[in-house]
Amino acid sequence: MYSFLKAILFLMPPEKAHYFAMDSLKFVLKIPILNLLFKAKVIERPVEVAGITFLNKVGIAAGFDKNALYVNELDALGFGFVEIGTVTPLAQDGNPQPRLFRLPVDKALINRMGFNNHGADMVAERLAKLKKGKIILGGNLGKNKVTPNENAAEDYEIAFGKLYPYVDYFVVNVSSPNTPGLRELQDKGSLIQIFDRLNSKAKELRKNGTNKPIFLKIAPDLENIQLDEIISLVKEKNIEGIIATNTTISREGLNTPESEITEIGNGGLSGKPVKERSTEVIRYLRKALPNLPIIGVGGIHSLEDAQEKIEAGANLVQIYTGFIYEGKSLVKKLAANL
């Protein structure tokens, strides 16, 4: 059935197809008889990671539900956790459209969305009204495009404070290639500033001993010497987990014609082409940090792909591009078998 739906959706521009599909699902789930027919039974295979009990090991990666519009719909599809965002302190439109492109022959996407989101205040307001049940929520945080890097830590702290009452864990996103200069914040000095601010704010906000762990999301394009700096920082600042990895700026090994890639232009590449490197990063981190929670993401289109991430050292996995290409059956397969 999904192959038929995908054929229709792939006739639309990618960004329009995304909202059409999710808004349609929202409508369907409001109709009792259709809800019964369509809603997936969430497969509960609980696993504790970073002090949080996740319903199962498969989540939807940040970028899919930037504004917490579809949490219950994603729950209905069987995900064990949903990572919203990236959320910035102020609302911003992101980069001009078109900014999302399919590479079907490579089972990949290129995006240069640019942290388009409704802003921390509106997202927090929406979460305050949400009846989310048992699904775990992550909050992926970024800085506004207009904020200079020297003030980035303040942006992360603001968004962190706004979302703190409503999410279960946080992610510092300094690895998107689509905000100018953002990846420069992956250097150790910048990360120390950000995590110092967030850890201080967390102590202020923490109630009844409830800890909301803060993860770091890193790029697949980091060299091993840069990963060594991340490893050092994890130990020094007690970073509670890593998400490996974000999209890549590399275009190596693609089957899509080079002329088409050139016409698309800049952006982060996700999907099958990033699978191998993201797994390499997970394996490298796990060897150095045997007890660190790691969420593996990048190129998961099958149970075998996900199992490879788990065997490399990931505790949990996230999907995005694989979900676009394979549909909700992939969610069920991973939840039931990982």
N, C-alpha and C positions, 0 to 999 in steps of 0.2 A: 504493500500500500504506500509506504513512504517513497518508493521510487517514482510512483505516479505523482505524489504531492511535490516531490523535489523537482520533477520535470516542469511543473507549473511555476513553482517558486523561482526556478532558475531562468524563467523567461522575464522576470522582473529585475530591475536594478537591485543589487544586493541589500542595500540599506532599507529600501522600501519593502523588499521581501521579508526582511527580519521583523519589522513592525507589523506588517500584514499578518504574518504567521502567528506571532505572539498575541496580537489583539484578537485574532480569530479564535485562538485557544481560550483566551479569557472569556469570550462570548459563549463558546461551546460549554465551558465548565459551569456557566450560570444556569444552564438548562438541565434540570434534574436527570432526565432520561439519557441525555447525551453525556452528562457527567459520569453516569454509571458505566456507559459504554467505553468512554475514552480514558478516564482517569486510571493511571497505573497504580497497582498496589506497591507501596514503598517497601522494598526488600530490606528488612532490618537485620544487618549483620554488624552490630555495634563494635566500634573500636575506639579506644581512648588514645588521643594524641594531644600532647601539650596540655593535659588536664581537662580536655573537652571530650565528651562522648559523642562521636559522630555516628549517625544512623547506619551508614555504610561508607565505603571507601571512595565513592565517586562524587565529585562536585562539578559544578559549572564554573568555569574560570571567569575572572573579572573581564569586563568589556561587553559581556553578553547582556547583562541587566545593569546598565550604568546607573539607573535612577531608582532602583528598587520598585519597579513597576510590575514585575512578573514573578515575585517570590513564590506565591502560592501556586502559580501555574507550573513553575519549575519543580516545586515539591510534588505536584500531581504527576509529573513525568518520571518521578522516581529518584531524583537526585538526593543524596544524603546531606549535601551542603551547597549553599549558594554564596558566591563572593560577589557582592555588589560593587559598583564603581567602574572606573576610578572616579572618586569624589574629590572635588577641590573646594576650598572655602567659598569662593564666589562662583556663581553660574557662569558658564562660558559656552560659546557656540561650537568651538572646535574649528578644524580646518575647513576650507571650502569644499563643497561636493563637486564631482564625485570623489570619494575618499575611501571606498571599500570595493575591492575587486576580487573576482573569482579566477582561479587557475585550475579548471577542472581536470586537465590532463595530469596535473601534479597533486591533485587533491589538496589544494592549498588556497590561502587567501592572502592578499596584501591589503593592509589598512594603514591609513594615516589620519585617523579620526581626530586626534589632538585633544583628548580629555574633554570631549563635549559632555556636559552634564548639567543638571539643574541646580547645583550648588549644595553645600552642606546643610544649610538651614531647611531647604525644601525637602531634601532627602530624609533628614531627621524627622521632620513633621510627618512625612509619609510613613516612616517606620514606626512612629509613635502610635499610629492608627492600625498597624498591621497585626492581624492575628495569625501568627506564623506556625503555630503548633510546635512540633519537636525538631523541625529542620534547623540546622546550624547556619548562622549567618556570619560571613566575613565582610569587613569593610576595607576596601582597597583605597588608599589615600594618595593624592598627588598635590602638586603645587599648581597655582594658576600660571598661565603663560606669561602674564605681565609681571610676575614676581621675580625679581633678580635672584640668582642662586644664593647670594649671601644672606637673603632673607627667607630662604626656602623652609628652614626648620620651623619658622613661625607659622607658615601655611599648613604644614603637617600637624602641628599642635592644635591649630584652630579646628581643622576638620576632625581630628581625633576627639577633641572635647565635645563637639556637636553630636557625633555618632556613638559616643561611649555608652550611653544607657541602652542602646538598642542592638548592638552586634556582639558576637561571641569572641571574635578574634579580629585583629587588624593586620594589614599588609602595607608596608612602606614601598611604594612603587617609584623607583628611581631608574627604571630600566626601559621605559617606553622610548622608542626612537622618534616619536612624533611631536614632542614638545622640545623646541630648540634648547640645547644645553642641558637637558635633564639628565642624560647619562653621565655627565660630568660629576653628578652627585654620588656616583658609585665609588668615588675615591674615599679612602678611609677617613680623612679629616672631615669631609662633609657628612658622612654617615654618623660619625661620632656626635656631631652637633645635633643632628636630627634625633638620634636615639636618646641622647641626654635629655632633650626637651620632652620627648614622649614619655620616657621613664619617670621623669619628675612629675609630669601631668598625671600619669597613671597613679602614682602614690597619692596624689591629691584627690583623685576621683574614686579610688577603690573603696568599696563598702563591703562590710561583712566578710572580708578576706577573699572576695571573688576576684580572681585574676583573669584578665583578658589578654592573652598572649599577643605579642607583636612580632610578626614575621617580616622578612625582607625578601622582595622579589628581585631576581637578578636576570641579566641578559645572557643568552647563549654565546654571545660574541666575546665574552671575557676570556683572556688568555689564562693559563694555569697560574702564572705569577700574580695575576689580579685576583684569582680565586683564593690564592694563599693569603692575600690581604683580607678578603672577606672572612676566611677561616679564623684569622687572627682577631678580627673585630668581633666575631661571634663569641669567642672565648673572653675577650676583654670586656665587652658590654653585655654579656649574658643575653644575646639575641635568642629568642625562643623558638625560632624556626626559619627555614628558607623555602621559598617557592622557586623551583628551577624547572623551566625557564620562561622568560617572556619571548616575544617575537625576535627574529633575526633581521639584520640589514644585509646579510649575505644573499647572493643570488646564484650561488654555485650549484651545479648539478640539476638545474631545472630542465624540464622537457618542453615547457612553453616556449614558443619562438622568442628569440632575443628582441626582435622588433616590437613584439607585444609588451614585453617587460619594460623596454625603454619608453614606450608610449605611456604605460601606467605611471612610471616615475617612482618617487621616494615612498617609503612606507615600511612597516614591519611585516615580514613574511611569517606565516604560521601554517601548521598542517604537516603533512608527511615529510617535507624537506627538512624540518627542524628536529625530527624524531631522534636521529642518531646523536646529534650534539647535545641535546637536552639530557639524554640518558648518560652520556659521558660525564656531563657536569654533575649529575646526581651521584654517579659512582665515585667521582673524585672527592666530592664533599663527604660522602658516607665513610670513605676510608679514613679521612682526617677527623671526622666528627661522628663517632659511632653511636652516640645517643641523641643526636639532634633531630627533632621532627623535620621531615622534608616532605613537601607536596610536589609531586612530579607532574609536569605539564609540558606538552609539546609533541604533536604528531601522533596522538593516540586515536586510531581509527578501528581498533579491534581489541579483543581480549588479549591476544598475544602481545600487542603493543603495550597495553597497560601492565601486563604481567612482567614484561621486560623492565618497566620502570620500578615495579615493586622489588624485583630481584636485584636491581641496581642499588636499592636502598631507600626508595620512597615509601613513606608510611601511608600516604593517600595519593590519589590522582585527581586531576581536573581535565575536563575536555571543553572544547569550544568548536574549533574547525571540524574535528571528527564528528561532532554532533550535527553540524550543518550537512555534512556529506552522508552520514550513515543513519541519522534519525534516532528516535527514542528507543529503538531496540538495542542500540549500543549501550544506553544507560542501564537497562535491565540486565544485559549480559554481564556488564562489569560489576554491578551491584551484587549479583547473585554468585559470581564466581571468583572475585578477587579475595 
